[in-house]
């Protein structure tokens, strides 16, 4: 009765070896391109940093709240 409810499994196919990993050598041109991209990112980061007017603690100046407006006083 066991063979009726549990048919025999076919044999598994043979395991193929993994392909060799790609070489990690980078040509000089690719190194130059990567260095140029990193320099551009650093240059942009420095440019943006100069526009930030607050510190990590927030604005340190007093707010001007006593100005006259067109709608009142």
mmCIF file of the N, C-alpha and C atoms, coordinates in Angstrom:
data_MODEL
# 
_entry.id   MODEL 
# 
loop_
_atom_site.group_PDB 
_atom_site.id 
_atom_site.type_symbol 
_atom_site.label_atom_id 
_atom_site.label_alt_id 
_atom_site.label_comp_id 
_atom_site.label_asym_id 
_atom_site.label_entity_id 
_atom_site.label_seq_id 
_atom_site.pdbx_PDB_ins_code 
_atom_site.Cartn_x 
_atom_site.Cartn_y 
_atom_site.Cartn_z 
_atom_site.occupancy 
_atom_site.B_iso_or_equiv 
_atom_site.pdbx_formal_charge 
_atom_site.auth_seq_id 
_atom_site.auth_comp_id 
_atom_site.auth_asym_id 
_atom_site.auth_atom_id 
_atom_site.pdbx_PDB_model_num 
ATOM 1   N N  . UNK A 1 1  ? 0.796  -1.183 0.000   1.00 0.00 ? 1  UNK A N  1 
ATOM 2   C CA . UNK A 1 1  ? 0.000  0.000  0.000   1.00 0.00 ? 1  UNK A CA 1 
ATOM 3   C C  . UNK A 1 1  ? 0.848  1.260  0.000   1.00 0.00 ? 1  UNK A C  1 
ATOM 4   N N  . UNK A 1 2  ? 2.056  1.192  0.449   1.00 0.00 ? 2  UNK A N  1 
ATOM 5   C CA . UNK A 1 2  ? 2.903  2.367  0.527   1.00 0.00 ? 2  UNK A CA 1 
ATOM 6   C C  . UNK A 1 2  ? 3.273  2.912  -0.840  1.00 0.00 ? 2  UNK A C  1 
ATOM 7   N N  . UNK A 1 3  ? 3.410  2.022  -1.850  1.00 0.00 ? 3  UNK A N  1 
ATOM 8   C CA . UNK A 1 3  ? 3.822  2.499  -3.168  1.00 0.00 ? 3  UNK A CA 1 
ATOM 9   C C  . UNK A 1 3  ? 2.677  3.175  -3.910  1.00 0.00 ? 3  UNK A C  1 
ATOM 10  N N  . UNK A 1 4  ? 1.460  2.936  -3.543  1.00 0.00 ? 4  UNK A N  1 
ATOM 11  C CA . UNK A 1 4  ? 0.327  3.580  -4.207  1.00 0.00 ? 4  UNK A CA 1 
ATOM 12  C C  . UNK A 1 4  ? 0.246  5.051  -3.792  1.00 0.00 ? 4  UNK A C  1 
ATOM 13  N N  . UNK A 1 5  ? 0.488  5.327  -2.515  1.00 0.00 ? 5  UNK A N  1 
ATOM 14  C CA . UNK A 1 5  ? 0.347  6.679  -2.019  1.00 0.00 ? 5  UNK A CA 1 
ATOM 15  C C  . UNK A 1 5  ? 1.627  7.504  -2.099  1.00 0.00 ? 5  UNK A C  1 
ATOM 16  N N  . UNK A 1 6  ? 2.777  6.868  -2.237  1.00 0.00 ? 6  UNK A N  1 
ATOM 17  C CA . UNK A 1 6  ? 4.055  7.569  -2.312  1.00 0.00 ? 6  UNK A CA 1 
ATOM 18  C C  . UNK A 1 6  ? 4.816  7.063  -3.537  1.00 0.00 ? 6  UNK A C  1 
ATOM 19  N N  . UNK A 1 7  ? 4.601  7.702  -4.692  1.00 0.00 ? 7  UNK A N  1 
ATOM 20  C CA . UNK A 1 7  ? 5.336  7.243  -5.882  1.00 0.00 ? 7  UNK A CA 1 
ATOM 21  C C  . UNK A 1 7  ? 6.819  7.597  -5.755  1.00 0.00 ? 7  UNK A C  1 
ATOM 22  N N  . UNK A 1 8  ? 7.642  6.835  -6.462  1.00 0.00 ? 8  UNK A N  1 
ATOM 23  C CA . UNK A 1 8  ? 9.079  7.071  -6.417  1.00 0.00 ? 8  UNK A CA 1 
ATOM 24  C C  . UNK A 1 8  ? 9.405  8.389  -7.112  1.00 0.00 ? 8  UNK A C  1 
ATOM 25  N N  . UNK A 1 9  ? 10.321 9.157  -6.498  1.00 0.00 ? 9  UNK A N  1 
ATOM 26  C CA . UNK A 1 9  ? 10.752 10.433 -7.068  1.00 0.00 ? 9  UNK A CA 1 
ATOM 27  C C  . UNK A 1 9  ? 11.801 10.170 -8.149  1.00 0.00 ? 9  UNK A C  1 
ATOM 28  N N  . UNK A 1 10 ? 11.751 10.922 -9.241  1.00 0.00 ? 10 UNK A N  1 
ATOM 29  C CA . UNK A 1 10 ? 12.794 10.748 -10.257 1.00 0.00 ? 10 UNK A CA 1 
ATOM 30  C C  . UNK A 1 10 ? 14.129 11.267 -9.710  1.00 0.00 ? 10 UNK A C  1 
ATOM 31  N N  . UNK A 1 11 ? 15.238 10.769 -10.243 1.00 0.00 ? 11 UNK A N  1 
ATOM 32  C CA . UNK A 1 11 ? 16.549 11.219 -9.745  1.00 0.00 ? 11 UNK A CA 1 
ATOM 33  C C  . UNK A 1 11 ? 16.768 12.700 -10.089 1.00 0.00 ? 11 UNK A C  1 
ATOM 34  N N  . UNK A 1 12 ? 17.447 13.423 -9.189  1.00 0.00 ? 12 UNK A N  1 
ATOM 35  C CA . UNK A 1 12 ? 17.735 14.837 -9.401  1.00 0.00 ? 12 UNK A CA 1 
ATOM 36  C C  . UNK A 1 12 ? 18.798 15.007 -10.481 1.00 0.00 ? 12 UNK A C  1 
ATOM 37  N N  . UNK A 1 13 ? 18.717 16.091 -11.253 1.00 0.00 ? 13 UNK A N  1 
ATOM 38  C CA . UNK A 1 13 ? 19.763 16.326 -12.263 1.00 0.00 ? 13 UNK A CA 1 
ATOM 39  C C  . UNK A 1 13 ? 21.090 16.624 -11.574 1.00 0.00 ? 13 UNK A C  1 
ATOM 40  N N  . UNK A 1 14 ? 22.221 16.382 -12.250 1.00 0.00 ? 14 UNK A N  1 
ATOM 41  C CA . UNK A 1 14 ? 23.531 16.639 -11.634 1.00 0.00 ? 14 UNK A CA 1 
ATOM 42  C C  . UNK A 1 14 ? 23.733 18.144 -11.398 1.00 0.00 ? 14 UNK A C  1 
ATOM 43  N N  . UNK A 1 15 ? 24.426 18.464 -10.337 1.00 0.00 ? 15 UNK A N  1 
ATOM 44  C CA . UNK A 1 15 ? 24.689 19.852 -9.968  1.00 0.00 ? 15 UNK A CA 1 
ATOM 45  C C  . UNK A 1 15 ? 25.820 20.397 -10.841 1.00 0.00 ? 15 UNK A C  1 
ATOM 46  N N  . UNK A 1 16 ? 25.595 21.563 -11.444 1.00 0.00 ? 16 UNK A N  1 
ATOM 47  C CA . UNK A 1 16 ? 26.636 22.183 -12.271 1.00 0.00 ? 16 UNK A CA 1 
ATOM 48  C C  . UNK A 1 16 ? 27.499 23.076 -11.393 1.00 0.00 ? 16 UNK A C  1 
ATOM 49  N N  . UNK A 1 17 ? 28.798 23.144 -11.660 1.00 0.00 ? 17 UNK A N  1 
ATOM 50  C CA . UNK A 1 17 ? 29.666 24.011 -10.856 1.00 0.00 ? 17 UNK A CA 1 
ATOM 51  C C  . UNK A 1 17 ? 29.338 25.484 -11.121 1.00 0.00 ? 17 UNK A C  1 
ATOM 52  N N  . UNK A 1 18 ? 29.575 26.312 -10.116 1.00 0.00 ? 18 UNK A N  1 
ATOM 53  C CA . UNK A 1 18 ? 29.300 27.739 -10.244 1.00 0.00 ? 18 UNK A CA 1 
ATOM 54  C C  . UNK A 1 18 ? 30.280 28.370 -11.234 1.00 0.00 ? 18 UNK A C  1 
ATOM 55  N N  . UNK A 1 19 ? 29.830 29.371 -12.007 1.00 0.00 ? 19 UNK A N  1 
ATOM 56  C CA . UNK A 1 19 ? 30.754 30.023 -12.945 1.00 0.00 ? 19 UNK A CA 1 
ATOM 57  C C  . UNK A 1 19 ? 31.809 30.823 -12.176 1.00 0.00 ? 19 UNK A C  1 
ATOM 58  N N  . UNK A 1 20 ? 32.970 31.023 -12.746 1.00 0.00 ? 20 UNK A N  1 
ATOM 59  C CA . UNK A 1 20 ? 34.017 31.776 -12.038 1.00 0.00 ? 20 UNK A CA 1 
ATOM 60  C C  . UNK A 1 20 ? 33.581 33.236 -11.860 1.00 0.00 ? 20 UNK A C  1 
ATOM 61  N N  . UNK A 1 21 ? 33.961 33.869 -10.764 1.00 0.00 ? 21 UNK A N  1 
ATOM 62  C CA . UNK A 1 21 ? 33.574 35.265 -10.544 1.00 0.00 ? 21 UNK A CA 1 
ATOM 63  C C  . UNK A 1 21 ? 34.259 36.181 -11.568 1.00 0.00 ? 21 UNK A C  1 
ATOM 64  N N  . UNK A 1 22 ? 33.604 37.298 -11.906 1.00 0.00 ? 22 UNK A N  1 
ATOM 65  C CA . UNK A 1 22 ? 34.226 38.212 -12.871 1.00 0.00 ? 22 UNK A CA 1 
ATOM 66  C C  . UNK A 1 22 ? 35.473 38.844 -12.266 1.00 0.00 ? 22 UNK A C  1 
ATOM 67  N N  . UNK A 1 23 ? 36.393 39.221 -13.122 1.00 0.00 ? 23 UNK A N  1 
ATOM 68  C CA . UNK A 1 23 ? 37.630 39.816 -12.633 1.00 0.00 ? 23 UNK A CA 1 
ATOM 69  C C  . UNK A 1 23 ? 37.338 41.199 -12.063 1.00 0.00 ? 23 UNK A C  1 
ATOM 70  N N  . UNK A 1 24 ? 38.040 41.555 -10.990 1.00 0.00 ? 24 UNK A N  1 
ATOM 71  C CA . UNK A 1 24 ? 37.801 42.824 -10.321 1.00 0.00 ? 24 UNK A CA 1 
ATOM 72  C C  . UNK A 1 24 ? 38.787 43.900 -10.761 1.00 0.00 ? 24 UNK A C  1 
ATOM 73  N N  . UNK A 1 25 ? 39.505 43.653 -11.822 1.00 0.00 ? 25 UNK A N  1 
ATOM 74  C CA . UNK A 1 25 ? 40.465 44.636 -12.304 1.00 0.00 ? 25 UNK A CA 1 
ATOM 75  C C  . UNK A 1 25 ? 39.726 45.769 -13.007 1.00 0.00 ? 25 UNK A C  1 
ATOM 76  N N  . UNK A 1 26 ? 40.127 46.999 -12.706 1.00 0.00 ? 26 UNK A N  1 
ATOM 77  C CA . UNK A 1 26 ? 39.511 48.179 -13.291 1.00 0.00 ? 26 UNK A CA 1 
ATOM 78  C C  . UNK A 1 26 ? 40.587 48.895 -14.100 1.00 0.00 ? 26 UNK A C  1 
ATOM 79  N N  . UNK A 1 27 ? 40.222 49.294 -15.319 1.00 0.00 ? 27 UNK A N  1 
ATOM 80  C CA . UNK A 1 27 ? 41.208 49.970 -16.157 1.00 0.00 ? 27 UNK A CA 1 
ATOM 81  C C  . UNK A 1 27 ? 41.464 51.376 -15.632 1.00 0.00 ? 27 UNK A C  1 
ATOM 82  N N  . UNK A 1 28 ? 42.536 51.984 -16.090 1.00 0.00 ? 28 UNK A N  1 
ATOM 83  C CA . UNK A 1 28 ? 42.904 53.330 -15.647 1.00 0.00 ? 28 UNK A CA 1 
ATOM 84  C C  . UNK A 1 28 ? 41.839 54.345 -16.063 1.00 0.00 ? 28 UNK A C  1 
ATOM 85  N N  . UNK A 1 29 ? 41.227 54.161 -17.230 1.00 0.00 ? 29 UNK A N  1 
ATOM 86  C CA . UNK A 1 29 ? 40.185 55.084 -17.684 1.00 0.00 ? 29 UNK A CA 1 
ATOM 87  C C  . UNK A 1 29 ? 38.974 55.037 -16.747 1.00 0.00 ? 29 UNK A C  1 
ATOM 88  N N  . UNK A 1 30 ? 38.588 53.833 -16.324 1.00 0.00 ? 30 UNK A N  1 
ATOM 89  C CA . UNK A 1 30 ? 37.461 53.702 -15.412 1.00 0.00 ? 30 UNK A CA 1 
ATOM 90  C C  . UNK A 1 30 ? 37.791 54.312 -14.053 1.00 0.00 ? 30 UNK A C  1 
ATOM 91  N N  . UNK A 1 31 ? 39.035 54.148 -13.582 1.00 0.00 ? 31 UNK A N  1 
ATOM 92  C CA . UNK A 1 31 ? 39.455 54.756 -12.324 1.00 0.00 ? 31 UNK A CA 1 
ATOM 93  C C  . UNK A 1 31 ? 39.374 56.273 -12.414 1.00 0.00 ? 31 UNK A C  1 
ATOM 94  N N  . UNK A 1 32 ? 39.806 56.841 -13.549 1.00 0.00 ? 32 UNK A N  1 
ATOM 95  C CA . UNK A 1 32 ? 39.744 58.293 -13.734 1.00 0.00 ? 32 UNK A CA 1 
ATOM 96  C C  . UNK A 1 32 ? 38.304 58.785 -13.745 1.00 0.00 ? 32 UNK A C  1 
ATOM 97  N N  . UNK A 1 33 ? 37.398 58.033 -14.390 1.00 0.00 ? 33 UNK A N  1 
ATOM 98  C CA . UNK A 1 33 ? 35.994 58.426 -14.453 1.00 0.00 ? 33 UNK A CA 1 
ATOM 99  C C  . UNK A 1 33 ? 35.362 58.392 -13.058 1.00 0.00 ? 33 UNK A C  1 
ATOM 100 N N  . UNK A 1 34 ? 35.685 57.372 -12.285 1.00 0.00 ? 34 UNK A N  1 
ATOM 101 C CA . UNK A 1 34 ? 35.147 57.260 -10.920 1.00 0.00 ? 34 UNK A CA 1 
ATOM 102 C C  . UNK A 1 34 ? 35.661 58.406 -10.057 1.00 0.00 ? 34 UNK A C  1 
ATOM 103 N N  . UNK A 1 35 ? 36.944 58.732 -10.180 1.00 0.00 ? 35 UNK A N  1 
ATOM 104 C CA . UNK A 1 35 ? 37.519 59.836 -9.400  1.00 0.00 ? 35 UNK A CA 1 
ATOM 105 C C  . UNK A 1 35 ? 36.876 61.168 -9.784  1.00 0.00 ? 35 UNK A C  1 
ATOM 106 N N  . UNK A 1 36 ? 36.586 61.374 -11.072 1.00 0.00 ? 36 UNK A N  1 
ATOM 107 C CA . UNK A 1 36 ? 35.947 62.619 -11.514 1.00 0.00 ? 36 UNK A CA 1 
ATOM 108 C C  . UNK A 1 36 ? 34.531 62.726 -10.955 1.00 0.00 ? 36 UNK A C  1 
ATOM 109 N N  . UNK A 1 37 ? 33.787 61.631 -10.938 1.00 0.00 ? 37 UNK A N  1 
ATOM 110 C CA . UNK A 1 37 ? 32.434 61.636 -10.382 1.00 0.00 ? 37 UNK A CA 1 
ATOM 111 C C  . UNK A 1 37 ? 32.454 61.959 -8.887  1.00 0.00 ? 37 UNK A C  1 
ATOM 112 N N  . UNK A 1 38 ? 33.381 61.359 -8.150  1.00 0.00 ? 38 UNK A N  1 
ATOM 113 C CA . UNK A 1 38 ? 33.470 61.615 -6.719  1.00 0.00 ? 38 UNK A CA 1 
ATOM 114 C C  . UNK A 1 38 ? 33.855 63.063 -6.447  1.00 0.00 ? 38 UNK A C  1 
ATOM 115 N N  . UNK A 1 39 ? 34.753 63.632 -7.265  1.00 0.00 ? 39 UNK A N  1 
ATOM 116 C CA . UNK A 1 39 ? 35.139 65.029 -7.093  1.00 0.00 ? 39 UNK A CA 1 
ATOM 117 C C  . UNK A 1 39 ? 33.952 65.947 -7.352  1.00 0.00 ? 39 UNK A C  1 
ATOM 118 N N  . UNK A 1 40 ? 33.125 65.627 -8.353  1.00 0.00 ? 40 UNK A N  1 
ATOM 119 C CA . UNK A 1 40 ? 31.947 66.445 -8.651  1.00 0.00 ? 40 UNK A CA 1 
ATOM 120 C C  . UNK A 1 40 ? 30.952 66.391 -7.500  1.00 0.00 ? 40 UNK A C  1 
ATOM 121 N N  . UNK A 1 41 ? 30.758 65.222 -6.913  1.00 0.00 ? 41 UNK A N  1 
ATOM 122 C CA . UNK A 1 41 ? 29.836 65.085 -5.786  1.00 0.00 ? 41 UNK A CA 1 
ATOM 123 C C  . UNK A 1 41 ? 30.331 65.904 -4.601  1.00 0.00 ? 41 UNK A C  1 
ATOM 124 N N  . UNK A 1 42 ? 31.625 65.845 -4.303  1.00 0.00 ? 42 UNK A N  1 
ATOM 125 C CA . UNK A 1 42 ? 32.177 66.619 -3.190  1.00 0.00 ? 42 UNK A CA 1 
ATOM 126 C C  . UNK A 1 42 ? 32.043 68.118 -3.443  1.00 0.00 ? 42 UNK A C  1 
ATOM 127 N N  . UNK A 1 43 ? 32.252 68.532 -4.663  1.00 0.00 ? 43 UNK A N  1 
ATOM 128 C CA . UNK A 1 43 ? 32.142 69.949 -5.020  1.00 0.00 ? 43 UNK A CA 1 
ATOM 129 C C  . UNK A 1 43 ? 30.702 70.428 -4.827  1.00 0.00 ? 43 UNK A C  1 
ATOM 130 N N  . UNK A 1 44 ? 29.734 69.632 -5.246  1.00 0.00 ? 44 UNK A N  1 
ATOM 131 C CA . UNK A 1 44 ? 28.335 69.994 -5.069  1.00 0.00 ? 44 UNK A CA 1 
ATOM 132 C C  . UNK A 1 44 ? 27.968 70.025 -3.586  1.00 0.00 ? 44 UNK A C  1 
ATOM 133 N N  . UNK A 1 45 ? 28.493 69.094 -2.817  1.00 0.00 ? 45 UNK A N  1 
ATOM 134 C CA . UNK A 1 45 ? 28.184 69.031 -1.391  1.00 0.00 ? 45 UNK A CA 1 
ATOM 135 C C  . UNK A 1 45 ? 28.700 70.285 -0.685  1.00 0.00 ? 45 UNK A C  1 
ATOM 136 N N  . UNK A 1 46 ? 29.913 70.726 -1.036  1.00 0.00 ? 46 UNK A N  1 
ATOM 137 C CA . UNK A 1 46 ? 30.457 71.933 -0.428  1.00 0.00 ? 46 UNK A CA 1 
ATOM 138 C C  . UNK A 1 46 ? 29.644 73.153 -0.821  1.00 0.00 ? 46 UNK A C  1 
ATOM 139 N N  . UNK A 1 47 ? 29.150 73.204 -2.063  1.00 0.00 ? 47 UNK A N  1 
ATOM 140 C CA . UNK A 1 47 ? 28.353 74.334 -2.521  1.00 0.00 ? 47 UNK A CA 1 
ATOM 141 C C  . UNK A 1 47 ? 27.027 74.430 -1.794  1.00 0.00 ? 47 UNK A C  1 
ATOM 142 N N  . UNK A 1 48 ? 26.386 73.325 -1.543  1.00 0.00 ? 48 UNK A N  1 
ATOM 143 C CA . UNK A 1 48 ? 25.110 73.311 -0.835  1.00 0.00 ? 48 UNK A CA 1 
ATOM 144 C C  . UNK A 1 48 ? 25.286 73.645 0.641   1.00 0.00 ? 48 UNK A C  1 
ATOM 145 N N  . UNK A 1 49 ? 26.399 73.231 1.213   1.00 0.00 ? 49 UNK A N  1 
ATOM 146 C CA . UNK A 1 49 ? 26.622 73.427 2.632   1.00 0.00 ? 49 UNK A CA 1 
ATOM 147 C C  . UNK A 1 49 ? 26.719 74.912 2.983   1.00 0.00 ? 49 UNK A C  1 
ATOM 148 N N  . UNK A 1 50 ? 27.203 75.732 2.070   1.00 0.00 ? 50 UNK A N  1 
ATOM 149 C CA . UNK A 1 50 ? 27.352 77.152 2.361   1.00 0.00 ? 50 UNK A CA 1 
ATOM 150 C C  . UNK A 1 50 ? 26.014 77.875 2.390   1.00 0.00 ? 50 UNK A C  1 
ATOM 151 N N  . UNK A 1 51 ? 24.945 77.276 1.876   1.00 0.00 ? 51 UNK A N  1 
ATOM 152 C CA . UNK A 1 51 ? 23.637 77.932 1.878   1.00 0.00 ? 51 UNK A CA 1 
ATOM 153 C C  . UNK A 1 51 ? 22.832 77.639 3.134   1.00 0.00 ? 51 UNK A C  1 
ATOM 154 N N  . UNK A 1 52 ? 23.283 76.729 3.961   1.00 0.00 ? 52 UNK A N  1 
ATOM 155 C CA . UNK A 1 52 ? 22.565 76.400 5.186   1.00 0.00 ? 52 UNK A CA 1 
ATOM 156 C C  . UNK A 1 52 ? 22.867 77.474 6.221   1.00 0.00 ? 52 UNK A C  1 
ATOM 157 N N  . UNK A 1 53 ? 21.834 78.132 6.731   1.00 0.00 ? 53 UNK A N  1 
ATOM 158 C CA . UNK A 1 53 ? 22.019 79.263 7.627   1.00 0.00 ? 53 UNK A CA 1 
ATOM 159 C C  . UNK A 1 53 ? 21.758 78.930 9.090   1.00 0.00 ? 53 UNK A C  1 
ATOM 160 N N  . UNK A 1 54 ? 21.387 77.716 9.392   1.00 0.00 ? 54 UNK A N  1 
ATOM 161 C CA . UNK A 1 54 ? 21.122 77.353 10.775  1.00 0.00 ? 54 UNK A CA 1 
ATOM 162 C C  . UNK A 1 54 ? 22.118 76.305 11.239  1.00 0.00 ? 54 UNK A C  1 
ATOM 163 N N  . UNK A 1 55 ? 22.204 76.178 12.552  1.00 0.00 ? 55 UNK A N  1 
ATOM 164 C CA . UNK A 1 55 ? 23.056 75.149 13.132  1.00 0.00 ? 55 UNK A CA 1 
ATOM 165 C C  . UNK A 1 55 ? 22.191 73.929 13.436  1.00 0.00 ? 55 UNK A C  1 
ATOM 166 N N  . UNK A 1 56 ? 22.793 72.832 13.879  1.00 0.00 ? 56 UNK A N  1 
ATOM 167 C CA . UNK A 1 56 ? 21.975 71.681 14.258  1.00 0.00 ? 56 UNK A CA 1 
ATOM 168 C C  . UNK A 1 56 ? 21.034 71.986 15.421  1.00 0.00 ? 56 UNK A C  1 
ATOM 169 N N  . UNK A 1 57 ? 21.302 73.045 16.178  1.00 0.00 ? 57 UNK A N  1 
ATOM 170 C CA . UNK A 1 57 ? 20.449 73.401 17.309  1.00 0.00 ? 57 UNK A CA 1 
ATOM 171 C C  . UNK A 1 57 ? 19.284 74.297 16.897  1.00 0.00 ? 57 UNK A C  1 
ATOM 172 N N  . UNK A 1 58 ? 19.264 74.755 15.651  1.00 0.00 ? 58 UNK A N  1 
ATOM 173 C CA . UNK A 1 58 ? 18.181 75.609 15.179  1.00 0.00 ? 58 UNK A CA 1 
ATOM 174 C C  . UNK A 1 58 ? 18.641 77.037 14.994  1.00 0.00 ? 58 UNK A C  1 
ATOM 175 N N  . UNK A 1 59 ? 17.701 77.922 14.754  1.00 0.00 ? 59 UNK A N  1 
ATOM 176 C CA . UNK A 1 59 ? 18.001 79.332 14.557  1.00 0.00 ? 59 UNK A CA 1 
ATOM 177 C C  . UNK A 1 59 ? 18.391 79.937 15.901  1.00 0.00 ? 59 UNK A C  1 
ATOM 178 N N  . UNK A 1 60 ? 19.502 80.666 15.929  1.00 0.00 ? 60 UNK A N  1 
ATOM 179 C CA . UNK A 1 60 ? 19.985 81.229 17.181  1.00 0.00 ? 60 UNK A CA 1 
ATOM 180 C C  . UNK A 1 60 ? 19.630 82.705 17.336  1.00 0.00 ? 60 UNK A C  1 
ATOM 181 N N  . UNK A 1 61 ? 19.078 83.349 16.327  1.00 0.00 ? 61 UNK A N  1 
ATOM 182 C CA . UNK A 1 61 ? 18.733 84.763 16.386  1.00 0.00 ? 61 UNK A CA 1 
ATOM 183 C C  . UNK A 1 61 ? 17.308 84.926 16.895  1.00 0.00 ? 61 UNK A C  1 
ATOM 184 N N  . UNK A 1 62 ? 17.019 86.111 17.438  1.00 0.00 ? 62 UNK A N  1 
ATOM 185 C CA . UNK A 1 62 ? 15.672 86.415 17.891  1.00 0.00 ? 62 UNK A CA 1 
ATOM 186 C C  . UNK A 1 62 ? 14.774 86.675 16.681  1.00 0.00 ? 62 UNK A C  1 
ATOM 187 N N  . UNK A 1 63 ? 13.535 86.254 16.772  1.00 0.00 ? 63 UNK A N  1 
ATOM 188 C CA . UNK A 1 63 ? 12.581 86.464 15.695  1.00 0.00 ? 63 UNK A CA 1 
ATOM 189 C C  . UNK A 1 63 ? 12.031 87.887 15.768  1.00 0.00 ? 63 UNK A C  1 
ATOM 190 N N  . UNK A 1 64 ? 11.837 88.509 14.620  1.00 0.00 ? 64 UNK A N  1 
ATOM 191 C CA . UNK A 1 64 ? 11.261 89.854 14.561  1.00 0.00 ? 64 UNK A CA 1 
ATOM 192 C C  . UNK A 1 64 ? 9.745  89.711 14.527  1.00 0.00 ? 64 UNK A C  1 
ATOM 193 N N  . UNK A 1 65 ? 9.101  90.015 15.645  1.00 0.00 ? 65 UNK A N  1 
ATOM 194 C CA . UNK A 1 65 ? 7.658  89.842 15.724  1.00 0.00 ? 65 UNK A CA 1 
ATOM 195 C C  . UNK A 1 65 ? 6.916  91.161 15.873  1.00 0.00 ? 65 UNK A C  1 
ATOM 196 N N  . UNK A 1 66 ? 7.594  92.291 15.956  1.00 0.00 ? 66 UNK A N  1 
ATOM 197 C CA . UNK A 1 66 ? 6.961  93.588 16.195  1.00 0.00 ? 66 UNK A CA 1 
ATOM 198 C C  . UNK A 1 66 ? 6.834  94.436 14.943  1.00 0.00 ? 66 UNK A C  1 
ATOM 199 N N  . UNK A 1 67 ? 6.912  93.890 13.766  1.00 0.00 ? 67 UNK A N  1 
ATOM 200 C CA . UNK A 1 67 ? 6.786  94.667 12.529  1.00 0.00 ? 67 UNK A CA 1 
ATOM 201 C C  . UNK A 1 67 ? 5.335  94.998 12.241  1.00 0.00 ? 67 UNK A C  1 
ATOM 202 N N  . UNK A 1 68 ? 5.078  96.168 11.663  1.00 0.00 ? 68 UNK A N  1 
ATOM 203 C CA . UNK A 1 68 ? 3.733  96.521 11.251  1.00 0.00 ? 68 UNK A CA 1 
ATOM 204 C C  . UNK A 1 68 ? 3.399  95.760 9.990   1.00 0.00 ? 68 UNK A C  1 
ATOM 205 N N  . UNK A 1 69 ? 2.137  95.444 9.839   1.00 0.00 ? 69 UNK A N  1 
ATOM 206 C CA . UNK A 1 69 ? 1.672  94.768 8.640   1.00 0.00 ? 69 UNK A CA 1 
ATOM 207 C C  . UNK A 1 69 ? 0.639  95.639 7.945   1.00 0.00 ? 69 UNK A C  1 
ATOM 208 N N  . UNK A 1 70 ? 0.259  95.289 6.762   1.00 0.00 ? 70 UNK A N  1 
ATOM 209 C CA . UNK A 1 70 ? -0.731 96.039 6.018   1.00 0.00 ? 70 UNK A CA 1 
ATOM 210 C C  . UNK A 1 70 ? -2.148 95.804 6.548   1.00 0.00 ? 70 UNK A C  1 
ATOM 211 N N  . UNK A 1 71 ? -2.344 94.732 7.271   1.00 0.00 ? 71 UNK A N  1 
ATOM 212 C CA . UNK A 1 71 ? -3.696 94.392 7.706   1.00 0.00 ? 71 UNK A CA 1 
ATOM 213 C C  . UNK A 1 71 ? -4.046 94.879 9.088   1.00 0.00 ? 71 UNK A C  1 
ATOM 214 N N  . UNK A 1 72 ? -3.109 95.369 9.845   1.00 0.00 ? 72 UNK A N  1 
ATOM 215 C CA . UNK A 1 72 ? -3.490 95.778 11.196  1.00 0.00 ? 72 UNK A CA 1 
ATOM 216 C C  . UNK A 1 72 ? -2.530 96.761 11.806  1.00 0.00 ? 72 UNK A C  1 
ATOM 217 N N  . UNK A 1 73 ? -2.895 97.308 12.928  1.00 0.00 ? 73 UNK A N  1 
ATOM 218 C CA . UNK A 1 73 ? -2.220 98.311 13.737  1.00 0.00 ? 73 UNK A CA 1 
ATOM 219 C C  . UNK A 1 73 ? -1.418 99.274 12.936  1.00 0.00 ? 73 UNK A C  1 
# 
